[in-house]
């Protein structure tokens, strides 16, 4: 999440782990459906990564994911481009979930250490 993504890739939301795996499987079985489901999830159980300072980040994420999902479906017939694109999108969803969890665990560890008086080695 530290690397700058294009405006399209930045519209991939951070999903709960179970949902990112479901979206990956859907993208493997029926290209584009997992992408569209992931975009729709910003209204209920995921967070958007769009950093534009506006209130329409959820709507933008949904619309971009919808159009990308449709494009993935229609480009399957062209040398399976849509299928590979869809799978890579699903893999990226799972990796974003793992990275967000790792970042959250690091924040929680730092918070716990601060709450209990700093580092573990200072028992004086």
N, C-alpha and C positions, 0 to 999 in steps of 0.2 A: 504494500500500500504506500510505500515511500516513493516508489518510482512513478514518474509522471505518466499517466495513461491518456490516451486520446479521449475526446469527449464521449465517444461511443463506449469505449471500455470502462470509463469512469461511471457509466450508467449501470454497470453490473452491481447489484446490491450485495451487502454482506448478509448472508442467510444463516439461520440456525443450521447446525451440522446435519441433522436428519433431512432438512429440506434441500440442502445443497446436494446431498447424495441422491435424493429423489429426482431432482432436476437433472443431474448428470445421467441417471438411468433413463429418464424420459428422453433426453437429448440423444441417447444412443439408440433407443427403440424407435422413436418418432421425432426426427430432427426438428428443432424449433420449439417444441412444446415445453420443454424444461426452461428454456430461455423466457418464454412468455409467462410461465408460472412464477419464475423467480422475479420478474418485473412486477407482476400483480401482487406479490407478497409484501411489497413496501407499504401497502395499505393496512397490513395486519401484523406481521411478525418479523420483518427484517428492517435493516437500516440502509439508507441510501448513502452513496459516497460522493454525490454531486456537491461541489463546493462553489455555489454561485451566489450565496447570500440572499436568495429569494425563497419565498414560501412554496414555490411550485416544483421543488426538487423531487418529491414523490411522483407527481404527475409526469415530469420529464423522464424519470427513470422508467416508469410504466410504459410511456409512449415509445421510447427508444427500444426497450426490450420487446415490445409488441412488434415493431417494425423489423427489428433484427430477427426475431423468431420467424416471422412471415418470410423474410428473405432467405433464411436458412432452409425453410420448407421448399421454396420454389427453386433454389439452386441445387437441390439434391440431384435433380435430373441432369445437371451439367457436370459430368465426371465426378459425381459424388462430393462436390465442393461443399455443399450445404451440410452434408453429414459430418465431414471432418471439421468444418467450422463450428457446428453445433457441439460436437464432442469437446473441442478445445475450449469452447465457452463454458461447458459444464465442468471441465477440469479446473478452469480458472475460478469458478464459483466455489468449488471445494477448497482450493488453495487460499482464497480470500477468507473463508471461514476459519481455516487452520491458523492463518496469520493473525486474524482478529482475536482468536482465543489465546494465542501465545502472548500477544500484546496485553490483553486483559489480565492474564495471569501475572505478568511482570508488574503491572500497575497494582494489583492486589498484594503482591509480595512487598513492594515498596511501601504501600499504605500500612500493611501490618507491621513492618519493621519500624516505621515512624511512630505508630501507635504504641509500640512497646519499648520505646527508648532507643532507637537507632539500630546498629548492627548487632548480630548475635554474639560477637566476641567481646563486647564491653560489659563484663560482669563485675566491675569494680565497685 
